[in-house]
Amino acid sequence: MVALPRKTAQKIWVDMGSLEGEDEVAGARRLRDALVRKGWKPGTNLEYVEQEGGQHDEISWASRVEGMLVFLYGRGKG
């Protein structure tokens, strides 16, 4: 793994279901915290979602995908 030397211009979305496993949730939190230390700002260019009861499956992803698309790309016209 190569360390990220500094913040880049990208917006980042990280999401995790609480039922995906304790190690996986802890890893997602560590990633979020590392990104914040590098300069990403939650709610601005970083969004972290931990869905209570969410799993690693299409049903859980479907419930979060709209928020991810709006955060990364904004709302379309119309």
MITOR-910077 format. One line per 10 residues: number of its first residue (from 1); for each residue x, y, z of C-alpha. Coordinates in nm, 2 decimals. Example, Ala and Ser with C-alpha at 12.3 -4.5 7.8 and 13.67 -1.06 7.14 Angstrom:
<sites>
1 = 1.23 -0.45 0.78 ~ 1.37 -0.11 0.71
</sites>
This chain:
<sites>
1 = 0.00 0.00 0.00 ~ 0.12 0.35 -0.09 ~ 0.06 0.63 0.16 ~ -0.13 0.93 0.03 ~ 0.11 1.22 0.09 ~ -0.15 1.49 0.10 ~ -0.51 1.57 0.03 ~ -0.62 1.57 -0.34 ~ -0.91 1.76 -0.50 ~ -1.15 1.46 -0.51
11 = -1.47 1.43 -0.31 ~ -1.48 1.10 -0.13 ~ -1.79 0.89 -0.02 ~ -1.73 0.61 0.23 ~ -2.02 0.40 0.35 ~ -2.06 0.09 0.55 ~ -2.34 -0.12 0.70 ~ -2.33 -0.18 1.07 ~ -2.38 -0.55 1.00 ~ -2.09 -0.59 0.77
21 = -1.86 -0.70 1.06 ~ -1.69 -0.53 1.35 ~ -1.35 -0.54 1.18 ~ -1.49 -0.40 0.85 ~ -1.67 -0.11 1.03 ~ -1.36 -0.04 1.24 ~ -1.16 -0.02 0.91 ~ -1.40 0.22 0.75 ~ -1.38 0.44 1.06 ~ -1.00 0.44 1.04
31 = -1.02 0.53 0.67 ~ -1.25 0.82 0.75 ~ -1.03 0.94 1.03 ~ -0.72 0.92 0.82 ~ -0.88 1.12 0.54 ~ -0.99 1.39 0.79 ~ -0.63 1.41 0.92 ~ -0.52 1.46 0.56 ~ -0.75 1.76 0.52 ~ -1.09 1.62 0.39
41 = -1.38 1.79 0.56 ~ -1.69 1.58 0.65 ~ -2.00 1.72 0.48 ~ -1.79 1.92 0.23 ~ -1.56 1.69 0.04 ~ -1.59 1.38 0.25 ~ -1.91 1.19 0.34 ~ -1.91 0.90 0.58 ~ -2.23 0.70 0.62 ~ -2.26 0.41 0.87
51 = -2.60 0.26 0.80 ~ -2.75 0.10 1.11 ~ -2.86 -0.25 1.02 ~ -2.70 -0.22 0.67 ~ -2.54 -0.52 0.52 ~ -2.30 -0.59 0.23 ~ -2.58 -0.65 -0.02 ~ -2.77 -0.48 -0.30 ~ -3.07 -0.39 -0.08 ~ -2.85 -0.19 0.15
61 = -2.65 -0.03 -0.13 ~ -2.97 0.07 -0.31 ~ -3.08 0.26 0.00 ~ -2.76 0.47 0.00 ~ -2.69 0.52 -0.37 ~ -2.90 0.83 -0.42 ~ -2.72 1.01 -0.14 ~ -2.39 0.91 -0.28 ~ -2.47 1.03 -0.63 ~ -2.61 1.36 -0.51
71 = -2.30 1.42 -0.29 ~ -2.05 1.33 -0.57 ~ -2.23 1.48 -0.87 ~ -2.50 1.72 -0.74 ~ -2.87 1.72 -0.84 ~ -2.95 1.71 -1.21 ~ -3.17 1.96 -1.37 ~ -3.54 1.88 -1.38
</sites>
